[in-house]
Amino acid sequence: MEAKAQGAGPAADAVDGPKTIPALMDLVRLVGRSGAPQLRLRLIASIGLTIAGKALGVLAPLVLGAAVNHLASDQPAGVSIALGFAAFAVGWAVVRFLSSAAPQLSDVVFAPVRQAAQRRAATETFAHALNLSLDFHQTKRSGALSRTVDRGSRSVDFLLRILAFNLAPTVLELALAAAVLGGKYDWRFAAVAVIVVLLYTGLTFAISNWRIEHRRTMNTADTEAAGQVVDALLNYETVKSFGAEVRAAEGYDRALGVYNAAALKANSSLALLNAIQALIMNVGLGVMAVMAGFEAAAGRMGPGDVTAAVLIMISLYAPLNILGFAYREIRQSFIDMEEMLKVTRQSPQVADAPGAADLLRPVDRRGGSLAFEDVSFRHDARANGLEDVSFQVAPGTTTALVGPSGSGKSTIVKLALRLLDPQTGRVIIDGADVRDVTQASLRRAVALVPQDVALFNDTLRVNIAFARPDADEAAIWAAAEAAELSDFIQGLPEGMETRVGERGLKLSGGERQRVGIARALLADPCILILDEATSALDSRTEAAIQKTLRKAKAGRTTLVVAHRLSTIADAEQILVLKAGRIVERGAHHELVARVGGEYAALWKKQTRGARSAADVDG
């Protein structure tokens, strides 16, 4: 009967499953590159042990049958009869033990291969997902992607175990049993064995196909529930601030309700399947026993032969007990593996060009130059994008980007970091097109302090040192001090070993931004990008960090995104963007003096607001 296991996998495709042969080839190739120790030797040994176990499993009933025949033979009672029977009985016990031990030993031999293949699948998929472009991750739910990787890698282990050491050996055992029954006894015994197994298998597959829809519903609900949980936990502050805890829990409960309803239907249909399987199995055993009895009555078989025939059928049925479960889980595992492989088949839109060279740092530590040449980029989800944007940032200078939301400031930052590639035009750093250099060297040369700094659920030390894991203690503390963070850390009971919580939620917004600044300064970049890097700080801390950032800018080129114009008054160049175009450019004093200009209007609005606030405070 089918094992009553109801684990859920990710949602199945609309089709019944991926093509079996290509999926099997993917599995074979994965094993080949798994890097398992003594791979070839382990494969040969495990297959040999499995075959030996199945052959001994068919042989064991024959040995016991011979023992019974020997005991029932027309010979005078005596010690020799007892010793002969004992010898056969001991032989049967030994053969039966070996037939049971061989698959276990085979599993031990092959287990490192399965684990290596599972590890390789998970690592390759995770690494490839990290290398995929920004557009991929912006359209994926983190919880669903994580579950896809997890289930896909576990499906590799299951498929190797069930296909190589369960179903394939069962087919071999059926062939051996049919050959023995037909050759030693009568062809009708072999025919009964084959017919019963085919009937059993056919009905199991048919009912399992009918049950698969319940599984799909369960899997869809399970993935939805997992996605809701991860989304709610990652956005805990948002959920909490809007009092949406009950709503989030109710959404999770609804998904679990759908899962439970489908699970009940799956369990009921499972009971029906088990009953039908038991009926076929017992009818087959009954027919075999009756046929053997008639043969024994006719003198063509001994009592031991009757025992052997029935035992062969019982041993043959034993692996079929999990056939329904195995069939369904194999199909589901192929789907899980295919979903995982879909991730690895995604081509990143941003990738290193063949033969890409490393970006060389300027030897005079003057900072890198940055230039946009007729750059255009349009997001799929937006009506506007960048259009023919051109500007140059000289080494060691500061350029500021200002403009309303959606004007293209963040897109320029992502293009400079090569998180996106321009659809037309070029982005040039130190004379090299960013598409012609390796991404790793580019990211070492360019560091970003975002407006919303996301931290790992680890210690302050790990989060600051993330930019340069080989940095020593002195360098980490120097970066923390430069970001006005050292006094705060020294005041903590655990100091640098303080854990910051999920996404840094244990820290205030200003503290998170200071950690982000420290991390960027530790990276020692040629180009420093500040995307509203002080927006979450109070005025006193902002003034202190602005002073620190002025020092940090020495020997570096800086690109600043700002809404508060007072923070960029000392920039050598200010670019005013509107609807994806640069509408004004120049120094602060030039733009403020421009009558009717966008920057002048924005400056007047902010300074008027600041004066009004000062009057109220007074």
MOFENWO-V878903 format. One record per residue. N is the residue number from 1. RES is the residue in three letters. PHI is phi in whole degrees, -180 to 180 (* if undefined). Layout:
BEGIN
N:RES:PHI
N:RES:PHI
END
This chain:
BEGIN
1:MET:*
2:GLU:-69
3:ALA:-64
4:LYS:-91
5:ALA:-105
6:GLN:-126
7:GLY:-66
8:ALA:-105
9:GLY:-120
10:PRO:-69
11:ALA:-59
12:ALA:-79
13:ASP:-69
14:ALA:-66
15:VAL:-81
16:ASP:-68
17:GLY:160
18:PRO:-69
19:LYS:-60
20:THR:-66
21:ILE:-63
22:PRO:-59
23:ALA:-65
24:LEU:-63
25:MET:-66
26:ASP:-60
27:LEU:-66
28:VAL:-63
29:ARG:-64
30:LEU:-64
31:VAL:-63
32:GLY:-63
33:ARG:-103
34:SER:-68
35:GLY:74
36:ALA:-66
37:PRO:-68
38:GLN:48
39:LEU:-58
40:ARG:-62
41:LEU:-63
42:ARG:-67
43:LEU:-62
44:ILE:-64
45:ALA:-66
46:SER:-69
47:ILE:-66
48:GLY:-62
49:LEU:-65
50:THR:-65
51:ILE:-63
52:ALA:-62
53:GLY:-63
54:LYS:-68
55:ALA:-64
56:LEU:-68
57:GLY:-63
58:VAL:-77
59:LEU:-72
60:ALA:-57
61:PRO:-60
62:LEU:-66
63:VAL:-65
64:LEU:-66
65:GLY:-62
66:ALA:-63
67:ALA:-65
68:VAL:-66
69:ASN:-61
70:HIS:-65
71:LEU:-69
72:ALA:-93
73:SER:-70
74:ASP:-80
75:GLN:-128
76:PRO:-63
77:ALA:-63
78:GLY:177
79:VAL:-65
80:SER:-63
81:ILE:-65
82:ALA:-63
83:LEU:-67
84:GLY:-63
85:PHE:-63
86:ALA:-61
87:ALA:-62
88:PHE:-63
89:ALA:-64
90:VAL:-64
91:GLY:-60
92:TRP:-62
93:ALA:-63
94:VAL:-66
95:VAL:-63
96:ARG:-64
97:PHE:-63
98:LEU:-63
99:SER:-67
100:SER:-82
101:ALA:-77
102:ALA:-59
103:PRO:-65
104:GLN:-66
105:LEU:-65
106:SER:-61
107:ASP:-64
108:VAL:-63
109:VAL:-66
110:PHE:-88
111:ALA:-55
112:PRO:-60
113:VAL:-69
114:ARG:-61
115:GLN:-66
116:ALA:-65
117:ALA:-66
118:GLN:-63
119:ARG:-63
120:ARG:-62
121:ALA:-62
122:ALA:-65
123:THR:-66
124:GLU:-62
125:THR:-68
126:PHE:-63
127:ALA:-63
128:HIS:-67
129:ALA:-62
130:LEU:-67
131:ASN:-84
132:LEU:-70
133:SER:-76
134:LEU:-59
135:ASP:-63
136:PHE:-65
137:HIS:-73
138:GLN:-74
139:THR:-108
140:LYS:-110
141:ARG:-87
142:SER:-59
143:GLY:-63
144:ALA:-67
145:LEU:-65
146:SER:-62
147:ARG:-68
148:THR:-63
149:VAL:-65
150:ASP:-64
151:ARG:-71
152:GLY:-63
153:SER:-70
154:ARG:-69
155:SER:-66
156:VAL:-62
157:ASP:-62
158:PHE:-65
159:LEU:-63
160:LEU:-63
161:ARG:-72
162:ILE:-82
163:LEU:-77
164:ALA:-76
165:PHE:-127
166:ASN:-135
167:LEU:-70
168:ALA:-60
169:PRO:-64
170:THR:-66
171:VAL:-62
172:LEU:-63
173:GLU:-65
174:LEU:-61
175:ALA:-63
176:LEU:-64
177:ALA:-64
178:ALA:-63
179:ALA:-64
180:VAL:-68
181:LEU:-63
182:GLY:-72
183:GLY:-78
184:LYS:-87
185:TYR:-114
186:ASP:-155
187:TRP:-62
188:ARG:-67
189:PHE:-65
190:ALA:-63
191:ALA:-63
192:VAL:-61
193:ALA:-60
194:VAL:-67
195:ILE:-62
196:VAL:-63
197:VAL:-64
198:LEU:-65
199:LEU:-63
200:TYR:-59
201:THR:-68
202:GLY:-61
203:LEU:-67
204:THR:-63
205:PHE:-66
206:ALA:-64
207:ILE:-69
208:SER:-64
209:ASN:-64
210:TRP:-67
211:ARG:-78
212:ILE:-62
213:GLU:-64
214:HIS:-63
215:ARG:-65
216:ARG:-62
217:THR:-61
218:MET:-60
219:ASN:-68
220:THR:-63
221:ALA:-65
222:ASP:-65
223:THR:-66
224:GLU:-62
225:ALA:-63
226:ALA:-63
227:GLY:-63
228:GLN:-65
229:VAL:-63
230:VAL:-65
231:ASP:-60
232:ALA:-66
233:LEU:-72
234:LEU:-68
235:ASN:-107
236:TYR:-56
237:GLU:-63
238:THR:-64
239:VAL:-59
240:LYS:-67
241:SER:-68
242:PHE:-100
243:GLY:59
244:ALA:-101
245:GLU:-60
246:VAL:-66
247:ARG:-62
248:ALA:-64
249:ALA:-67
250:GLU:-67
251:GLY:-63
252:TYR:-65
253:ASP:-66
254:ARG:-64
255:ALA:-63
256:LEU:-68
257:GLY:-64
258:VAL:-62
259:TYR:-63
260:ASN:-65
261:ALA:-63
262:ALA:-68
263:ALA:-65
264:LEU:-64
265:LYS:-64
266:ALA:-65
267:ASN:-67
268:SER:-65
269:SER:-69
270:LEU:-65
271:ALA:-62
272:LEU:-62
273:LEU:-62
274:ASN:-63
275:ALA:-65
276:ILE:-65
277:GLN:-62
278:ALA:-65
279:LEU:-62
280:ILE:-62
281:MET:-62
282:ASN:-74
283:VAL:-63
284:GLY:-61
285:LEU:-64
286:GLY:-63
287:VAL:-62
288:MET:-62
289:ALA:-65
290:VAL:-65
291:MET:-61
292:ALA:-65
293:GLY:-65
294:PHE:-63
295:GLU:-64
296:ALA:-67
297:ALA:-65
298:ALA:-82
299:GLY:82
300:ARG:-89
301:MET:-138
302:GLY:-92
303:PRO:-60
304:GLY:-67
305:ASP:-66
306:VAL:-61
307:THR:-60
308:ALA:-64
309:ALA:-62
310:VAL:-66
311:LEU:-66
312:ILE:-62
313:MET:-64
314:ILE:-64
315:SER:-66
316:LEU:-71
317:TYR:-74
318:ALA:-54
319:PRO:-67
320:LEU:-75
321:ASN:-58
322:ILE:-104
323:LEU:-61
324:GLY:-62
325:PHE:-60
326:ALA:-63
327:TYR:-61
328:ARG:-65
329:GLU:-70
330:ILE:-65
331:ARG:-60
332:GLN:-65
333:SER:-67
334:PHE:-62
335:ILE:-66
336:ASP:-60
337:MET:-66
338:GLU:-65
339:GLU:-62
340:MET:-65
341:LEU:-67
342:LYS:-61
343:VAL:-65
344:THR:-70
345:ARG:-85
346:GLN:-68
347:SER:-94
348:PRO:-67
349:GLN:-71
350:VAL:-111
351:ALA:-143
352:ASP:-66
353:ALA:-72
354:PRO:-57
355:GLY:76
356:ALA:-61
357:ALA:-100
358:ASP:-73
359:LEU:-79
360:LEU:-84
361:ARG:-79
362:PRO:-61
363:VAL:-73
364:ASP:-92
365:ARG:51
366:ARG:-94
367:GLY:95
368:GLY:-92
369:SER:-93
370:LEU:-133
371:ALA:-142
372:PHE:-109
373:GLU:-118
374:ASP:51
375:VAL:-84
376:SER:-130
377:PHE:-156
378:ARG:-126
379:HIS:-74
380:ASP:-63
381:ALA:-91
382:ARG:-127
383:ALA:-78
384:ASN:-111
385:GLY:-149
386:LEU:-76
387:GLU:-133
388:ASP:50
389:VAL:-87
390:SER:-135
391:PHE:-165
392:GLN:-130
393:VAL:-118
394:ALA:-72
395:PRO:-57
396:GLY:78
397:THR:-107
398:THR:-117
399:THR:-120
400:ALA:-110
401:LEU:-114
402:VAL:-131
403:GLY:150
404:PRO:-68
405:SER:-60
406:GLY:84
407:SER:-83
408:GLY:118
409:LYS:-64
410:SER:-66
411:THR:-65
412:ILE:-62
413:VAL:-61
414:LYS:-67
415:LEU:-69
416:ALA:-66
417:LEU:-84
418:ARG:57
419:LEU:-78
420:LEU:-130
421:ASP:-109
422:PRO:-65
423:GLN:-78
424:THR:-141
425:GLY:88
426:ARG:-137
427:VAL:-111
428:ILE:-121
429:ILE:-122
430:ASP:50
431:GLY:82
432:ALA:-111
433:ASP:-63
434:VAL:-62
435:ARG:-78
436:ASP:-102
437:VAL:-117
438:THR:-71
439:GLN:-64
440:ALA:-61
441:SER:-70
442:LEU:-64
443:ARG:-71
444:ARG:-74
445:ALA:-89
446:VAL:-123
447:ALA:-122
448:LEU:-121
449:VAL:-113
450:PRO:-79
451:GLN:-68
452:ASP:-111
453:VAL:-77
454:ALA:-99
455:LEU:-112
456:PHE:-80
457:ASN:-77
458:ASP:-149
459:THR:-81
460:LEU:-60
461:ARG:-60
462:VAL:-64
463:ASN:-69
464:ILE:-71
465:ALA:-79
466:PHE:-59
467:ALA:-69
468:ARG:-149
469:PRO:-60
470:ASP:-88
471:ALA:-66
472:ASP:-84
473:GLU:-61
474:ALA:-64
475:ALA:-66
476:ILE:-64
477:TRP:-67
478:ALA:-63
479:ALA:-65
480:ALA:-64
481:GLU:-67
482:ALA:-64
483:ALA:-93
484:GLU:57
485:LEU:-115
486:SER:-66
487:ASP:-63
488:PHE:-62
489:ILE:-67
490:GLN:-65
491:GLY:-82
492:LEU:-84
493:PRO:-57
494:GLU:-104
495:GLY:56
496:MET:-64
497:GLU:-86
498:THR:-68
499:ARG:-83
500:VAL:-95
501:GLY:84
502:GLU:-60
503:ARG:57
504:GLY:79
505:LEU:-67
506:LYS:-77
507:LEU:-103
508:SER:-74
509:GLY:-61
510:GLY:-66
511:GLU:-66
512:ARG:-63
513:GLN:-66
514:ARG:-67
515:VAL:-64
516:GLY:-63
517:ILE:-67
518:ALA:-60
519:ARG:-63
520:ALA:-68
521:LEU:-67
522:LEU:-65
523:ALA:-67
524:ASP:52
525:PRO:-81
526:CYS:-81
527:ILE:-123
528:LEU:-111
529:ILE:-109
530:LEU:-114
531:ASP:-99
532:GLU:52
533:ALA:-70
534:THR:-120
535:SER:-68
536:ALA:-95
537:LEU:-99
538:ASP:-73
539:SER:-62
540:ARG:-68
541:THR:-67
542:GLU:-62
543:ALA:-64
544:ALA:-66
545:ILE:-73
546:GLN:-61
547:LYS:-65
548:THR:-65
549:LEU:-67
550:ARG:-63
551:LYS:-69
552:ALA:-67
553:LYS:-72
554:ALA:-62
555:GLY:78
556:ARG:-132
557:THR:-94
558:THR:-125
559:LEU:-118
560:VAL:-118
561:VAL:-103
562:ALA:-143
563:HIS:-106
564:ARG:-83
565:LEU:-70
566:SER:-64
567:THR:-81
568:ILE:-123
569:ALA:-63
570:ASP:-94
571:ALA:-69
572:GLU:-66
573:GLN:-143
574:ILE:-122
575:LEU:-110
576:VAL:-102
577:LEU:-107
578:LYS:-153
579:ALA:54
580:GLY:83
581:ARG:-125
582:ILE:-84
583:VAL:-99
584:GLU:-149
585:ARG:-153
586:GLY:153
587:ALA:-81
588:HIS:-57
589:HIS:-65
590:GLU:-69
591:LEU:-72
592:VAL:-64
593:ALA:-79
594:ARG:-80
595:VAL:-68
596:GLY:77
597:GLY:-80
598:GLU:-62
599:TYR:-65
600:ALA:-61
601:ALA:-64
602:LEU:-67
603:TRP:-65
604:LYS:-63
605:LYS:-65
606:GLN:-71
607:THR:-70
608:ARG:-65
609:GLY:-64
610:ALA:-66
611:ARG:-66
612:SER:-63
613:ALA:-66
614:ALA:-66
615:ASP:-62
616:VAL:-64
617:ASP:-63
618:GLY:-72
END
